[in-house]
Amino acid sequence: MCLTCGCGSDEVLIRGRKLMNRPKAPVSFRLHRVEAKIAEDTQRIVKLEQDILHKNDRHAQGNRELFKQHGMLALNLVSSPGSGKTTLLVRTLQALQGRYPLAVIEGDQQTEQDADRIRATGVPAVQINTGKGCHLDAQMIERALPEMPLPEGGMLFIENVGNLVCPAGFDLGEFAKVVVLSVTEGEDKPLKYPDMFRAAELMLLNKCDLLPYLTFDVELAETYARRVNPDIRIIRLSAVSGEGMDAWLSWLEAQHLG
C-alpha cells in the first residue's frame, strides 16, 4: 500500500471480500446497495486525491521557484524497475562532469545502493527511501534539497521510484519528466501506462545494444508512445555501448540553455 496516495489500499480489497461473502439479498436490492457504496467510495477517493494533489502542487511550486532562482535544470527520471535508469544516469554524469555543476536525488523504497553508485562518480547524491510509498512527492524533494550542495547554474537529476503509475500524477517542481523504456520490456508499455508517457516530454529507448537478441519492435513502441503523446521526443540509446548518448546530451544542453 502506498501511504501517500493510497493506491493498493487494503480497505478496498477487504471491502471486496466482505461484499462477496455477505448473505445473498434479492438481486435488485443487492445491486442498489453495491452501486450506492461504489458512488460513495468514488466521491471519497476523488476528494482525497484532490486534497493530496493540491497539497503536493503547493510544494512543487516552491521547488520550481527555488530551481529557477538557482538557475538549475531539474529533471524527473521515471521508468519501471530494471529499465537501466541508474546505469544511464551514471553514464550521463560522467559525460557532463566538469561542464556543469551536478547533483542527484535518488528515490527507492529501501537501500542506498543507487545513491552510492552516483556518489562513486564524485557527484553529490541524496537518497530518499519511501518505505511503502511507490513514488516521490514534492515535499520529499523539498526536504532533501537542504541536505546537498545545490548545483548552481547546473543540473539536478531526480531518479524516481521504479513505477510507471503513480509518479505520473505527482509534480515535483521539475522542468520535465523523462521516461526511460528499455527494449527488454514490451512495446505496448505506452498503451498500458498512458498517463506516464503522456506526462513525459522525452522518451529514452534504452538498451538498444540488445536489439539483435530480442524480438522488440522499435517502430511499434514509438508509434504507441506517439499515439498517447503526439509531441513526445524519442531518443534511441544504450547506456552500455554509448549509442545515442550524444543525442541525449545535446537534448540536455538545449534544455539547460533554453
Secondary structure, 3 states (H helix, E strand, C coil): CCCCCCCCCHHHHHHHHHHHHCCCCCHHHHHHHHHHHHHHHHHHHHHHHHHHHHHHHHHHHHHHHHHHHCCCEEEEEEECCCCCHHHHHHHHHHHHCCCCCEEEEEEECCCCHHHHHHHCCCCCEEEEECCCCCCCCHHHHHHHHHHCCCCCCCEEEEECCCCCCHHHHCCCCCCEEEEEEECCCCCCHHHHCHHHHHHCCEEEEECHHHHHHCCCCHHHHHHHHHHHCCCCEEEECCCCCCCCHHHHHHHHHHHHHC
